[in-house]
Amino acid sequence: MKKFALLLCCTKNEQDMPKKGLFATWITGLKEFFRSLRKEKFFNGALKTIQVNEKLEISLITLPYTLAELWKIRSRRRIRQINEFLYDAHREQGFACCIVPKCIAEIHSFENCICSPFTGEYIYRCLLGSILEDIFTKRGINIWDLDIVLVQGERRESLYAVIELLSPVVRFLTVVSDERDQIEEEAGESFLDSGLSVIITSDWRSALKNADVIINLKEEKEIASIIKTKKGSVLINISGLKASAIHCESALIQGLHVGIPQSLCDELDSNVWNFLEPCELAEAIITIGLGLEEQVIQQEFPQFELMKKVSKEFKKGGYRLTGFAGRHNTLYASDIAIREM
């Protein structure tokens, strides 16, 4: 069974705290100090183990500090005390790695821990098929009838992965690229074998102008000035290009909002959501479970076979799409005004 740990801080709701005078506050602080000298009591109840499924287990480690209190720690002895506790927990629990949310990692670095690389971007790319299904198929629109344009990024391998993902569900596909000869030479036969009709063009304006769906892999900012699209189209941006750099008439999708299975939510402390978004936790659970955490750390674009595995695990695990990250706020499939086909 695979195991990983998630390091958190505790949270204190000031409204729930009893009002104290100066002397009472000082006494409380003094008690906390002496209690901290006894590590076995100080970290009592700090570790909670959750079995996600038959293959994966999470250890939630909650430090006895709020973020504000962690900022104030300058004592090497106190940091060493935390590191010793983490070392003992690592040895006893046998988890592969301890993940630290970015907001905590920015304050202190802890031994044998890594700053969380999980942003939700990896599963976002892997769930491209589910996104199209959520927007179109569930609303009675056949994806085969759509004019889909795929804008190439820096690596042709990423382009081929998306084409292979789309080939079972689309008949026609337009690829915007300046590398027509290389693409035809490397992937021409696979296009024919799949029955997919692919048009490769370098004419950006014409290709994007009439597209129903634009899937953008291109990160360069110059594309922002080129995108001229029609109303009722959808632009799915799976590159690193920021939403603020894209100006067009299309409904813009930049990422995912994910629903966590209720059975898992019941096991997790609500405190988890103070440090991680649901899509980040889902990505950590799915990719670590599949042994893909190194790909996430290295920010590699998923290959087709891995896209299928992640998508399958997403559905099998009971996760669901609850919305999309738009330009400024959450965008729902029902909000996207699609032109009549």
N, C-alpha and C positions, 0 to 999 in steps of 0.2 A: 504494500500500500504506500502511495506517495503522500508526503506530509509537507506542509509549509506553514510558517508562522506569520502573523500580522501584528506589528507593534503599534499600539495605540496609546493615547493619553487619556486620563480620566477627565470627566467634565463635571463641573459644579454649577448648578443653577442657583444664582444669588438670591432669587426670590424664595427658594426653599430653605435657605440658610437662616438659622435663628440670628436675631439681632444681638450683637455682643458689644460690650463696652471695651475700652482700650485694654484694661487689665485682663479681661476674659480672653481677648484676642491674643494677648501676649502669652498667657498660660497655655492656650491651645497650640500656639506656635512652638512653645518649649516642649510640650508633650510630643508633637510631631517630630521634633529634632531627636529626642531620646529614643522614640520608637524607631526612627530611621537607622539608629545604630545597630539594631538587631534585625539583620537582613531577613531572617526566616519569618519574622512577624510583619516586617514592612511590606514584603511582597506576597503576603498570604492572600490567596484568592485572585492573584494577578493573572493566572493562566487558566484559560478555559478551552477545552478541546471539543471540536464539532466534527462529526463524520458527515461529509457532504454526500458521499455515495460509497459503494463498495471498494472504490479505487483511490479515494482521496480524503484526506483529513486536514482540517485547519486548526491551528493553535492560536487563539486570540490572547495576546499578552498586553495587559493594560498597566501602564506605568502609574504609580501613585502620585502623579503630578498632572496638573492642567498644562496646556500649552504656555500660558503666562508664567506659571511656576517653573517650567522647564527652561524658559528664557533666562531666568534669574540664577540658575545653577552655574556656578563657576568653580565649585570644589572638585578637584580631581578625584578625591576620595569617593564622592557621591557618584561620579560618572563611572569610576572603577567598580563600584558596588553594583550598578546597573549592568555593566558588562559581565560581571561575574554571574549575576542571576541569569542573563541571557545565555551565557556559556553552559551553565548547569541545565537550563531548560532544553538547549540544543542537544546536549549529550543524553539527557533522560528521555526526551520525546522523539529524538531522531529525525527532526524535520530537515528537509533539504536546504531550505533558505529561510531567512527572516526578512520580510518585506516591510519597509518603513515608508509610510506616506510622505509625500514631498514636504508638506508643511512641518513635519517633525524632523525630517532629515536636514532641513535648512537651519535648524537650531543646533543640533548635535549629530555627529556621526557615531554610530555604535559598531563595535566589533562584530564581524560575521553577519552583518546585515547589509542589505542593498536598498537604495532609494527606489521606490516603486517605479518600474518602467511602464506600468499598465495605465493606458489612457483611454482604452476602448477603441482606438484606431484600428488595431489588428482585426478584431472581430467585425468591425464596421466594414472593412474591405471583404472579409470572408462571407458576409451576409448580404452581398449585393443582390443575389437572386431572391432572397426573402424580402428585400426592400421593394423590388419590382413587383413581386407578388402582392405585397401589402397595398401598394398604391394602385395597381392596375387589375390584376387577376381577381382579387376579392371584390372589385367593383364592376366585374363583368366585362372587362376590357381585355381582349386577347393580345398578349405581348407580341405575337407574330405580326400583328397589323401595325405595329409602331415603327416609326422612322427613328432608329437608334443610331446615334453618332458617338464614336469612341475616340477621344483625343489622346494621342500617344504621349507618354512621359519620357523620361530620360532612358529608361531601360526597355528594350523590346520584350524581354522575358515577362515583365509585368503586363504588357499589352496582350501577349499570347495567353497568359493565365486567365485574363478577363474574357477574351474571345472564346476560349475553351469552356468557360463557365456559362457563357451566353448561348453557345452553339445549339444546345438541345431545345431552347425555348424561343429562338428568333430565326427568321428565314433570311432577312437582309440586314446587313450591317455596314455602316460607312466608317472608315478609319481615317482620321485626319493625321497625316504624317508626311515628313519630308524624306522618308526612307522607303519609298515604294519598292524599289528593286530588292533591297535586303529582305523586306517582309515577304514578298512573293517567293523569293528563293528559299527562305527558311520555313515558311508556313503555308505556302501555296497548296501543297498536296493535302495537308490536313484540312484545309478549307473544303477542298473537293470531296474528301472522304466523309466529312460531316454533313455535306449537302448545304452548307452555309454559303450564301452569296455575299462576298465581301468586296466593297468598292474602296479603293485606297486613293485618297486625294490630298493634295497640299493646299487646296482652295478652302481656307478656313471659313471665309464669310459665307460662301454658298452652302457649305455643309451644315453650318450651325443655324443658318437663317430659318430653315424649314424643319428642323429636328423636333420630334416629340420628346425624346429623351437624350440628354447629353451626359456622357460619363467622362469626367475629366481626370486624366492621370498627369497632366502637365503642371509642373510647379512654378515655372517661370512667370514672373509678374506681367510680362508683355501680353500674355493671353487675355488679361483683363480688359485691355483696350480693343481686343478683337471680337470678343463675344457679343454678337448681336442676335438675339433670339426672339421668338414669338411668344405671345401670351398663351398660357395653357400648357407650356412645356415645362419639363422638370430637368434641372441640372444637378446631378449627383457628383459632388466633388470628393474624390478619394485620393487627392494629392495633398501636399502640405500647404497649398495656397490658402491664405486666410480669406474669410468671407468678405472682409472689408475691401479686398482687392478685386472682387468680382462684381461687376455692374451689368445686369441684364434683366430681361422681362421674366425670366424663368423663376419658378419656385426653386429655391436653393436648399439643398440638403448637404450638411457638413458633418454629420455624425448621428449617433443613435442614442435613444433613451431606452433602457432595458428594464423589464420587469423581472424581479427575482422570484423564484418559486416560493409560495407561502410557507411550505414546510421548512425551507432553509431560513426564511425571514424570522420564523418563530424561534429558531435556535440561536440566531445572531443577536448580539446586544445592539440596541438602537444606537449606541454610541459609535458603531462602525460607520454610520452614514455621516458623521461629523468629519470624517477623514477620507472617505472614498465615495465616489459615485457608484450607483449600481452597475453601470456598464464597465467600470474599472474592475470591480470585484468579479463580475461575470467573466471578464477576459482573463483575469488571474486564475480563476478556478478552471476554466476550460482549457487554457493553453498549458498550464502546469500539469493538469491531468493528462494531456496528450503529449507532454514532453516538448512543448514548443516555446518554453520561456526564453531560451537563448535567441530564438528568432525575433521575439518581441524586444528583447534587450538590444539586439543589433539593428532593430528597426528594418528588418527585411520584409519585402513585399511577399505575401503568401503565394505559394505555388498552387496550381489548380487542385491537386490531390489534397493539399492541406486545407484549402477552402472548403472542400466537400466534407472533410473530417470535422472541422470546426462547426460548420453549419449543422451537420448531423448531431453533434454533441450538444449544440445549443437547443435544438428541438427535443432531444432525448432528455436533457436535464430539466425541462419544463420552463425554460426562460422564454420570454416573449418580447416583441417589439411594442413599446408603448408610445412611441413618437420619434421625431427626428429633430436634431439640432439644426435650426434654420439660421437666418441672418442675425436675428436679434433674440429670438425666443423659441420655444418648442413649437414644432410644426407637426400637425397630424394629417394622416392620409386623407381624411374627410375634408380637410381645409384646402387641399390642393385642387385648384380649379383646372380640370383636365378638359381639353376641347373634345367635342363629340367625335368619335371615330366613324 
